[in-house]
Amino acid sequence: MNRLPRTVSLLATLLIALPVAGCGEKEEPTASAPTGSRELEKLTLVLDYFPNADHAGIYAAEASGAYEKAGLDVEIQPPPDPSAPLKLVQGKRADIAISYEPDLLLARDKGTQLVSVGAIVQKPLTSLMALPAGGVRKVSDLEGKRIGTSGVPYHSAYLKTILRDAGVNPGTVKEVNVGFNLTPAMISKKVDATLGAFWNYVGTDLELRGRDPVILRMEELGVPNYNELIFVTRRDFLNQDGASK
């Protein structure tokens, strides 16, 4: 019997336990170590973004040997751009990706056989963010402004809905795909605000730099609660041992 479903389960168990490891606690992940000289199961894990604080536990587990103890040989890869993780998994160039629940739902609406196997962050981190020079302190201030997004499909959908709810014609706002460069785009004044930056990472970083960012979180703008970061794989990857679909 193929070990892949067990392998995915082990990886998810390890990663969900990682915030504990990342905080320096002594408690170990609950996944049991392999016995004997069993060959390690190779897995490619694509991150949702460039490595940052949200991935601290992933790298802590790698450094501590937790993956190897669980029988896994995990290759961690940053994506070439923020919209790539699901495409890489769908195209069988990666086994598992960290992505966003809204992005997965949009992909499934298009008929992809991608599934979530766990959540790493179970609340929204995405925010509407601006620096004081951008002149944006509330959604209605976005009229006539340039808004940077990372190219992830659901960010565009969020932006249009948030604008309409605030009585702003989306046609008066210019959306600019800045990829990974959300912070540089604000600092360089390429855009007046961004939608897509995580408040817990980018917002904290800007505050520590003394930039005094304006941060409007999605739940404050009427977006229902959702899992920001999830583990995604292909349905056929889970069922390679003949398990029921």
Secondary structure, DSSP 8 states (H G I E B T S, - for coil): ---HHHHHHHHHHHHHTHHHHHTT-----SS----TT---EEEEEE-SSSS-GGGHHHHHHHHHTHHHHTTEEEEEE--SSTT-HHHHHHTTS-SEEEE-HHHHHHHHHTT--EEEEEEEE-S--EEEEE-GGGT-SSGGGGTT-EEEE-S-HHHHHHHHHHHHHTT--GGGSEEEE-TT-HHHHHHTTSSSEEEEEEIIIIIHHHHHTT---EEEEGGGGT-----SEEEEEEHHHHTTT----
